Amino acid sequence: MPSDSPLPPRTRKLVDDCFLHDSERLRHDEAIALLRERVSAVAESETIALEEAAGRILAEPVIAPRNVPLTDNSAMDGYAFAQGAYDATGGFFPIDQRIPAGHPSPEPLLPGRAARIFTGAVMPLGADTVAMQEDCEQHEQDGAPFVIIPPGLKRGANVRLAGEDVAEGAALIPAGSRLRPQEIAAIASIGQNRVTVSRKLKVAILSTGDEIVRPGSPIAPGQVYDSNVYLLRALLESVGVEVTDLGVLPDDPDTIRSTIRKASQTHQAILSSGGASRGEEDHLVAALDALGTRHMWQLAIKPGRPMNFGQIDDCIMLGLPGNPVAAMVCFLLYVRPVLIAMSGAPWPDPVRLPLPAAFEIKKKKTGRREFSRGWLTRDDEGRLLVDKFERDGSGLITGLREADGLIEIAEDVTGIKRGDIVSFIPFTEFGLPGK
């Protein structure tokens, strides 16, 4: 949703040399290390209802005000008794209480007696063990109920102790955590219905180029539909930011400069695609030079080499390549973690799976890291392998659709044979759903 309201006050700002580096073409690890060192949290906080908190980043730790469970309770439907009376009674227990969940017994359990108890019910005073109802025999003698409990139960069997899940005063969830359904449930379990989270970053996206038209419009020879804006908007929404679409800007320096200047005053980041090179019509770079500080990054990666970073005052500007594959790869590797760190969460380092290759690369250029589109497969014996999209063109959206992750190939690798171990990063590591 577009937003032209001023940004909330910030407690921390980006430093002027946030992306400053002497190297003309940064290696992947250098770029990651520099970003991790220099990018800091800028998002302010707000308190929201728990039902609205899924996917948000926690700004303050959640401390448990009470034990979970609150009291000792039964984990089963069965019979509660005191282990000390077990041997003395020979497993024969008169039943003198019935305790449903939510209705604690006000009376302690008499010695040598058992209580009929149900899952979640509070253990009566004097009882420490529960026998499953399936293992017991209930009878009557002289009109009074009794139960025969088989031998072999240990003290504390089938009992959930107070504080077993969470102890009173424990730090339940640390600040910086992204709230998944399981964290939401944990917060609800301590009786808390509101949480303090980081405000969503305001991120503006734009496309540039006289040849770019939005879907739904007629297309002429020499023009191309803008798929990147939809790709990047969906990727941004997976991060959990507030997105403003600035539209397609013409190749006009004044229009680009005025649009960027205005957006930088109301957003924490501006994300563009295309125009990231140094050509005569790449006005984005010139606009950034005029308005702020440019830290041009020619990255030693494939795809995605023509990518730039900079800042206008306290607003970061990220210029992605125009080809959709390169735009998505650069977003996942660099933009996504930057935005997450700015939102107050730890820098996300994706897990890499070492897997045998089901493909060959006869010759690879050294000195750059490559990220190919790949997917998991199995050989005839059921062993997990990774295969790659046959064509490497960075404009082929089909490769993104077929893939369920990225194959990372290091700078010093000169070729890959079938069976060589390669690193595979599933798209799920970037917060995207699997196929």
C-alpha positions as CSV (number, residue, x, y, z in Angstrom):
1,M,0.0,0.0,0.0
2,P,1.5,3.4,-1.0
3,S,2.6,5.6,1.9
4,D,3.8,9.1,1.8
5,S,3.7,9.7,5.5
6,P,7.0,10.7,7.2
7,L,9.1,8.0,8.7
8,P,8.8,7.5,12.5
9,P,11.8,8.9,14.5
10,R,14.8,6.5,14.5
11,T,17.1,5.7,17.3
12,R,19.9,4.6,15.0
13,K,21.0,5.8,11.6
14,L,23.1,4.3,8.8
15,V,26.6,5.6,8.7
16,D,27.8,7.4,5.6
17,D,30.3,4.7,4.6
18,C,27.8,1.9,5.1
19,F,28.8,0.2,1.9
20,L,32.2,1.8,1.3
21,H,34.8,-0.5,-0.1
22,D,37.9,-0.1,-2.2
23,S,37.5,-3.1,-4.4
24,E,36.0,-2.6,-7.8
25,R,34.4,-6.1,-8.0
26,L,33.6,-7.7,-4.6
27,R,33.6,-11.4,-4.1
28,H,30.5,-12.9,-2.6
29,D,32.0,-13.5,0.9
30,E,33.5,-10.0,1.0
31,A,30.1,-8.5,0.2
32,I,28.3,-10.6,2.9
33,A,31.0,-9.8,5.5
34,L,30.8,-6.1,4.8
35,L,27.0,-5.9,4.9
36,R,26.9,-7.9,8.2
37,E,29.4,-5.5,9.7
38,R,27.9,-2.3,8.6
39,V,24.1,-2.8,8.4
40,S,22.2,-2.1,11.7
41,A,18.6,-2.1,12.9
42,V,16.7,1.0,12.1
43,A,13.1,-0.1,12.6
44,E,11.2,1.4,15.5
45,S,8.7,-0.7,17.5
46,E,5.0,-1.0,18.1
47,T,2.7,-3.2,20.2
48,I,0.1,-5.2,18.4
49,A,-2.4,-7.9,19.1
50,L,-1.1,-11.4,19.1
51,E,-3.4,-12.6,16.3
52,E,-1.7,-10.0,14.0
53,A,1.8,-10.9,14.9
54,A,2.5,-13.9,12.6
55,G,5.7,-13.3,10.6
56,R,6.6,-10.1,12.5
57,I,10.0,-9.6,14.2
58,L,10.0,-9.4,18.0
59,A,11.4,-6.1,19.3
60,E,11.4,-7.0,23.0
61,P,12.0,-10.4,24.7
62,V,9.0,-12.3,26.0
63,I,9.4,-13.3,29.6
64,A,7.2,-15.9,31.1
65,P,5.2,-14.5,34.1
66,R,4.2,-17.9,35.3
67,N,4.9,-21.6,34.9
68,V,3.7,-23.6,31.9
69,P,2.0,-25.8,32.8
70,L,0.8,-23.8,35.8
71,T,0.3,-26.9,38.0
72,D,1.2,-30.6,38.0
73,N,-1.4,-32.3,35.7
74,S,-2.2,-35.6,34.2
75,A,-1.0,-36.4,30.8
76,M,-3.5,-39.2,30.3
77,D,-7.0,-40.3,31.2
78,G,-6.5,-42.7,34.0
79,Y,-6.0,-43.0,37.8
80,A,-3.9,-40.8,40.0
81,F,-2.3,-42.3,43.1
82,A,0.7,-42.1,45.4
83,Q,3.7,-44.3,44.4
84,G,4.5,-44.9,48.1
85,A,1.2,-46.8,48.5
86,Y,1.7,-48.8,45.3
87,D,3.5,-51.8,46.9
88,A,1.6,-51.6,50.2
89,T,-1.8,-52.0,48.5
90,G,-0.7,-54.6,45.9
91,G,-2.2,-52.3,43.2
92,F,-5.6,-52.3,44.8
93,F,-7.0,-48.8,45.2
94,P,-10.4,-47.7,46.3
95,I,-11.5,-44.7,44.2
96,D,-12.7,-41.7,46.2
97,Q,-12.3,-38.7,43.8
98,R,-13.2,-37.9,40.1
99,I,-11.2,-35.0,38.7
100,P,-12.1,-33.6,35.2
101,A,-9.9,-31.0,33.5
102,G,-10.6,-27.5,34.7
103,H,-12.1,-28.7,38.0
104,P,-9.3,-29.2,40.6
105,S,-10.1,-31.2,43.7
106,P,-10.3,-29.1,46.8
107,E,-9.4,-32.2,49.0
108,P,-6.1,-34.0,49.2
109,L,-6.0,-37.7,48.1
110,L,-6.3,-40.0,51.1
111,P,-3.5,-42.5,51.7
112,G,-4.0,-45.7,49.8
113,R,-6.7,-44.2,47.6
114,A,-6.8,-43.4,43.9
115,A,-8.6,-40.6,41.9
116,R,-10.2,-41.0,38.6
117,I,-8.5,-38.3,36.5
118,F,-8.7,-37.0,33.0
119,T,-6.1,-35.5,30.6
120,G,-5.0,-32.0,31.7
121,A,-6.7,-32.2,35.1
122,V,-4.8,-30.9,38.1
123,M,-3.1,-33.6,40.2
124,P,-4.6,-33.9,43.7
125,L,-2.4,-33.3,46.7
126,G,-0.9,-36.5,47.8
127,A,-0.7,-38.1,44.3
128,D,2.4,-38.3,42.2
129,T,1.7,-40.9,39.5
130,V,-0.9,-41.7,36.9
131,A,-1.8,-45.1,35.4
132,M,-3.3,-45.2,32.0
133,Q,-7.0,-46.3,32.0
134,E,-6.2,-48.8,29.3
135,D,-3.9,-50.7,31.6
136,C,-6.2,-50.7,34.6
137,E,-9.3,-52.7,35.7
138,Q,-12.1,-50.9,37.5
139,H,-14.6,-52.9,39.6
140,E,-17.0,-52.5,42.4
141,Q,-16.9,-54.1,45.9
142,D,-19.8,-53.7,48.2
143,G,-21.1,-51.0,46.0
144,A,-17.9,-49.0,46.1
145,P,-15.6,-48.5,43.1
146,F,-12.0,-49.6,43.1
147,V,-9.2,-50.0,40.5
148,I,-6.5,-52.6,40.1
149,I,-3.3,-50.9,38.8
150,P,-0.7,-53.2,37.2
151,P,2.9,-53.3,38.6
152,G,5.9,-51.6,36.9
153,L,4.9,-47.9,36.9
154,K,7.7,-45.5,38.0
155,R,7.0,-42.5,40.2
156,G,5.9,-39.6,38.2
157,A,4.7,-41.6,35.2
158,N,2.2,-39.8,33.0
159,V,2.4,-36.6,35.0
160,R,3.3,-33.2,33.5
161,L,5.1,-31.1,36.1
162,A,4.5,-27.4,36.7
163,G,7.0,-25.4,34.7
164,E,8.0,-28.4,32.7
165,D,7.6,-26.6,29.4
166,V,8.4,-23.0,30.6
167,A,9.6,-21.9,34.0
168,E,8.3,-18.7,35.6
169,G,10.8,-15.9,34.8
170,A,12.4,-17.7,31.8
171,A,13.2,-15.7,28.6
172,L,10.7,-17.5,26.4
173,I,11.5,-15.8,23.1
174,P,14.5,-13.5,22.5
175,A,14.2,-10.1,20.7
176,G,14.9,-10.4,17.0
177,S,13.0,-13.6,16.5
178,R,10.6,-13.9,13.6
179,L,7.2,-15.0,15.1
180,R,6.2,-18.3,13.5
181,P,3.0,-20.1,14.4
182,Q,4.9,-22.1,17.1
183,E,6.2,-18.8,18.8
184,I,2.6,-17.4,18.6
185,A,1.4,-20.5,20.5
186,A,4.1,-20.2,23.1
187,I,3.2,-16.6,23.8
188,A,-0.4,-17.5,24.1
189,S,0.4,-20.3,26.5
190,I,1.7,-17.7,29.1
191,G,-1.5,-15.7,28.8
192,Q,0.0,-12.8,26.8
193,N,-2.3,-11.4,24.0
194,R,-0.1,-8.5,22.8
195,V,3.5,-8.3,21.7
196,T,6.0,-5.6,20.9
197,V,7.4,-6.0,17.4
198,S,9.5,-4.0,14.9
199,R,7.5,-1.7,12.7
200,K,7.5,-2.9,9.1
201,L,10.2,-1.2,7.0
202,K,8.8,1.0,4.2
203,V,10.3,-0.1,0.9
204,A,9.7,1.6,-2.4
205,I,10.1,-0.4,-5.6
206,L,10.4,1.0,-9.1
207,S,11.2,0.0,-12.6
208,T,13.0,2.1,-15.2
209,G,13.2,2.1,-19.0
210,D,11.2,3.4,-22.0
211,E,10.9,-0.2,-23.1
212,I,9.1,-1.4,-19.9
213,V,5.3,-1.7,-19.8
214,R,3.1,-3.2,-17.1
215,P,1.0,-6.3,-17.8
216,G,-2.5,-5.4,-19.1
217,S,-1.2,-2.7,-21.4
218,P,-0.7,-3.2,-25.2
219,I,2.8,-4.1,-26.1
220,A,4.8,-2.8,-29.2
221,P,7.9,-4.1,-30.9
222,G,10.9,-3.4,-28.7
223,Q,8.9,-3.3,-25.5
224,V,8.9,-5.9,-22.7
225,Y,6.4,-6.6,-19.9
226,D,7.5,-5.8,-16.4
227,S,7.8,-9.1,-14.7
228,N,10.3,-7.9,-12.2
229,V,8.0,-5.6,-10.2
230,Y,5.7,-8.6,-9.5
231,L,8.7,-10.8,-8.7
232,L,10.2,-8.3,-6.3
233,R,6.9,-7.3,-4.7
234,A,6.2,-11.0,-3.9
235,L,9.7,-11.4,-2.5
236,L,9.4,-8.3,-0.4
237,E,6.1,-9.5,1.0
238,S,7.8,-12.7,2.0
239,V,10.2,-10.6,4.1
240,G,7.4,-8.7,5.8
241,V,7.8,-5.1,4.7
242,E,5.4,-2.3,3.6
243,V,5.7,-1.9,-0.2
244,T,5.1,1.2,-2.2
245,D,5.1,0.8,-6.0
246,L,6.5,3.9,-7.7
247,G,5.6,2.5,-11.1
248,V,7.7,2.5,-14.3
249,L,9.9,5.5,-14.7
250,P,10.9,6.8,-18.2
251,D,14.5,7.2,-19.2
252,D,14.3,10.8,-18.1
253,P,17.0,12.1,-15.6
254,D,14.8,14.7,-14.0
255,T,11.8,12.4,-13.5
256,I,14.0,9.7,-12.0
257,R,15.9,12.2,-9.7
258,S,12.7,13.8,-8.4
259,T,10.9,10.5,-7.8
260,I,13.9,9.1,-5.9
261,R,14.4,12.2,-3.8
262,K,10.7,12.2,-2.7
263,A,10.8,8.4,-1.9
264,S,13.9,8.7,0.1
265,Q,12.2,11.0,2.5
266,T,9.4,8.6,3.4
267,H,11.0,5.1,3.0
268,Q,13.9,3.3,4.6
269,A,14.9,1.6,1.4
270,I,14.4,2.0,-2.4
271,L,14.6,-1.1,-4.6
272,S,15.0,-0.8,-8.4
273,S,15.5,-3.2,-11.2
274,G,17.4,-2.4,-14.4
275,G,19.6,0.6,-15.0
276,A,22.2,-0.7,-12.6
277,S,25.1,-0.5,-15.1
278,R,27.0,2.5,-16.3
279,G,25.5,3.0,-19.7
280,E,24.4,6.4,-21.0
281,E,20.7,5.6,-20.3
282,D,21.3,4.2,-16.8
283,H,20.0,7.4,-15.0
284,L,19.5,5.7,-11.7
285,V,23.2,5.7,-10.9
286,A,23.5,9.3,-11.9
287,A,20.5,10.2,-9.7
288,L,22.0,8.4,-6.7
289,D,25.3,10.3,-7.3
290,A,23.5,13.6,-7.4
291,L,21.3,12.9,-4.3
292,G,23.5,10.8,-2.0
293,T,26.4,8.5,-1.9
294,R,27.0,5.7,-4.4
295,H,29.0,2.6,-3.4
296,M,29.0,0.9,-6.8
297,W,29.4,-2.8,-6.4
298,Q,30.4,-4.9,-9.4
299,L,30.0,-8.3,-7.8
300,A,32.1,-11.3,-8.8
301,I,29.1,-13.5,-9.1
302,K,27.0,-15.0,-11.8
303,P,24.2,-14.0,-12.4
304,G,24.0,-10.6,-10.9
305,R,27.3,-8.8,-11.5
306,P,25.9,-5.3,-12.3
307,M,24.4,-4.5,-8.9
308,N,24.8,-1.3,-6.9
309,F,24.2,-0.1,-3.4
310,G,24.1,3.4,-2.0
311,Q,22.3,5.7,0.3
312,I,20.5,9.0,0.3
313,D,20.8,10.3,3.8
314,D,19.4,7.5,5.9
315,C,17.6,5.7,3.1
316,I,19.3,2.7,1.4
317,M,19.1,2.4,-2.3
318,L,19.6,-1.1,-3.9
319,G,19.9,-1.4,-7.6
320,L,19.3,-4.9,-9.0
321,P,20.0,-6.2,-12.4
322,G,17.2,-6.0,-14.9
323,N,17.2,-9.7,-15.9
324,P,14.7,-11.5,-13.7
325,V,17.0,-14.5,-12.7
326,A,19.8,-12.1,-11.7
327,A,17.3,-9.9,-9.9
328,M,15.9,-12.8,-7.8
329,V,19.3,-14.3,-7.0
330,C,20.7,-10.9,-5.9
331,F,17.5,-10.2,-3.8
332,L,17.8,-13.5,-2.0
333,L,21.5,-13.3,-1.4
334,Y,21.9,-9.6,-0.5
335,V,18.7,-7.6,-0.3
336,R,16.7,-10.0,1.8
337,P,19.3,-10.3,4.6
338,V,19.9,-6.5,4.6
339,L,16.2,-5.8,5.1
340,I,15.9,-8.5,7.8
341,A,18.9,-7.0,9.7
342,M,17.4,-3.5,9.3
343,S,14.2,-4.8,10.9
344,G,16.1,-5.9,14.0
345,A,16.5,-9.6,13.4
346,P,19.9,-11.5,13.2
347,W,21.5,-11.7,9.8
348,P,20.0,-14.9,8.2
349,D,22.7,-17.3,7.0
350,P,21.1,-20.0,4.7
351,V,21.8,-23.6,5.3
352,R,23.7,-25.3,2.5
353,L,23.1,-29.0,1.8
354,P,26.2,-30.9,0.5
355,L,24.8,-33.2,-2.2
356,P,26.1,-35.2,-5.2
357,A,25.7,-33.5,-8.5
358,A,23.5,-35.1,-11.1
359,F,24.9,-32.8,-13.8
360,E,28.2,-31.8,-15.4
361,I,29.9,-28.5,-16.0
362,K,32.9,-29.1,-18.3
363,K,34.4,-25.7,-17.8
364,K,33.8,-22.9,-15.4
365,K,35.5,-19.5,-15.2
366,T,37.4,-19.0,-12.0
367,G,37.4,-15.9,-9.8
368,R,33.6,-15.6,-9.5
369,R,31.0,-17.5,-7.6
370,E,28.1,-18.9,-9.6
371,F,24.5,-19.6,-8.5
372,S,22.7,-22.0,-10.8
373,R,19.0,-22.9,-10.6
374,G,18.6,-26.5,-9.3
375,W,16.3,-29.0,-7.8
376,L,16.4,-32.2,-5.8
377,T,16.1,-35.6,-7.4
378,R,16.9,-39.2,-6.6
379,D,18.9,-41.9,-8.4
380,D,17.8,-45.5,-9.0
381,E,18.8,-46.5,-5.5
382,G,16.9,-43.6,-3.9
383,R,19.8,-41.5,-3.0
384,L,19.3,-37.7,-2.9
385,L,21.0,-35.7,-5.7
386,V,20.8,-32.2,-7.0
387,D,20.3,-31.4,-10.7
388,K,20.5,-28.1,-12.5
389,F,18.6,-26.2,-15.2
390,E,20.2,-26.9,-18.5
391,R,20.4,-23.2,-19.7
392,D,22.1,-20.5,-17.6
393,G,20.6,-17.4,-19.2
394,S,19.6,-14.8,-16.6
395,G,16.5,-13.8,-18.5
396,L,14.9,-17.3,-18.4
397,I,12.1,-17.3,-15.8
398,T,11.4,-20.9,-16.7
399,G,14.6,-21.9,-14.8
400,L,13.3,-20.1,-11.7
401,R,10.0,-22.0,-12.0
402,E,11.6,-25.4,-12.4
403,A,14.0,-24.8,-9.5
404,D,13.5,-25.4,-5.8
405,G,16.8,-23.9,-4.8
406,L,20.2,-22.5,-5.8
407,I,23.4,-24.5,-6.5
408,E,26.4,-22.6,-5.2
409,I,29.7,-23.1,-7.0
410,A,32.8,-21.5,-5.4
411,E,35.2,-19.2,-7.2
412,D,38.1,-21.7,-7.4
413,V,36.0,-24.5,-9.0
414,T,37.0,-25.1,-12.7
415,G,34.4,-27.8,-13.5
416,I,32.0,-30.3,-12.0
417,K,31.6,-34.0,-12.7
418,R,28.6,-36.2,-11.9
419,G,28.9,-37.3,-8.3
420,D,30.9,-34.3,-7.1
421,I,29.6,-32.8,-3.9
422,V,28.0,-29.4,-4.5
423,S,26.3,-26.9,-2.1
424,F,22.5,-26.7,-2.5
425,I,20.5,-23.9,-0.9
426,P,16.7,-24.7,-0.9
427,F,14.4,-21.8,-1.5
428,T,12.8,-22.6,1.8
429,E,16.0,-21.2,3.4
430,F,15.0,-17.8,2.0
431,G,11.5,-17.9,3.4
432,L,9.9,-19.1,0.2
433,P,7.5,-22.1,0.0
434,G,8.7,-25.3,-1.6
435,K,7.2,-26.7,-4.8
